Amino acid sequence: MNSERLRHLVSASDLDAPAATRILDAAEAFFEVSRRPIRKVPTLRGKTVINCFFEASTRTRTSFELAGKRLGADVVNMAGSSSSTTKGETLKDTVATLDAMHADVIVVRHGASGAAHYVAQRSRAAVVNAGDGMHEHPTQALLDAFTIRKRVGRIDGLRVTIVGDIQHSRVARSNAILLTRLGASVCVAGPRTMLPCPADSLGVRAFDRLEPALEGADVVMMLRIQRERLGAALFPSLREYSKVYGLSTARLALAKPDAIVMHPGPMNRGVEISDEVADGPRSVVLDQVEAGVAVRMAVLYVCASEPEASLTDVTG
């Protein structure tokens, strides 16, 4: 299979269904590579990937670093706390500096919505959005789609329920776009103060009560309360939120008997999800983490490799 080169991945809307499927298929091959005794392939040997994380991250940053190294690329990690931005350098000047180093891919995580798009407009390198403010997180949506497809066997025709702080969630936004394009029926649920306005602005059905949103769901995706992004109290208390919107074993029973439970992490145990559900047999949270490396390998491969490159040539 030849892979088409992707110029940038800033939004899930950059991918139509065939392009997303190509990435998921490539991720399947790289998933197998990640389980080998020697987890490296020379796919991007001679290429340079710069990971620019201006916002704290554990899973995303680590998986992008592992992805680049397992592909044989030269990987440079730059944190906001150790960059010249702490000295007052603007994002514009930072981008110009990185562009002068002739990187092949720049991975950007930033607290400002639209930052990845700003970088993509000013860089010769391919730009991958690793999360920008309250805008999007397209590689998270891809790894969620990969996990669903691997566990359930398909995405088309599934009912996916996303629960939590939808208004401030870049994960919800990217998943709503991507999973809908792949044929899933997506709905969101949360307090009215945490739903987009208008509620259907994401193009999916919205509920302000959890129970009807869970009925018949094949996939339940819980989101954490992003206290670092909330400028004011949008609900009475965490205890009240957990009581009304937390996913317990009893509430999970409203979904289909074989429904899977997802969470992008980090989890607020006892708030949006109980320990019994988070650690239960229907949880695929750790599967999502494992999928993250393979999916990000696929994204870097598609962004940095030549169009005529073949997966069979580099994965064996």
C-alpha angles and dihedrals in degrees: 000000000000116000123221114228115249112215096204137348104209100136137019085240087070086075126069118197096270093048092048091048091052090055092047090049091050089049089057089060093046091046088062090048090054090059096052121104088245106042100194136100127180093234097126100024108153093022124113125221120189116197109204110189112178089165129057117267139159109176100034097044095044093047093049090049092049091044093055094045094047088054090054095248125143102252124202119187120205123183123197091234091059098040131091089258086086086062092053100269112155124236088245092059092043090055092048090051093050092045090055088059090063098232117180096214130019116196111201131196115176139162094230119085109239096023094120091051089050091053093046091055091055104037134083088204124085108263124215119194110226092180129314119202112286093333115086148324105194099174090054089055090049093051090047090052090047091051092048093048093047095047101037099026097235145032102203112098096012123131110229121190119197115195132192140031096005096164094061098034121107087182092059092048095050093043092049090054099042101039091047090052089051091055104264124136105233128195131174131211135190144110113314089245089060099046121094117260112264091031094223095050091112089059093248135101115270130207129190090200124064101214100064090044091056096050110112095355119158092192129028116195116191122200128204124240104259099217091171089063099043114100094185140014109281096179134028099254143328089257091055091046091052091049094053105029107018117117111239130171089259093053092045087060087072089068123072114294092248096040115139126223122223136185128177091213164247091100125213096213113210092021112066096000136026124231091243092058097038092053097032129111093261094056115104096178094121090044087059091053092050091046090053094073095047094046093048090048087055093048093049090046093052093044098045108029126086116263092245094055115121125213092219090060094057105032097044 
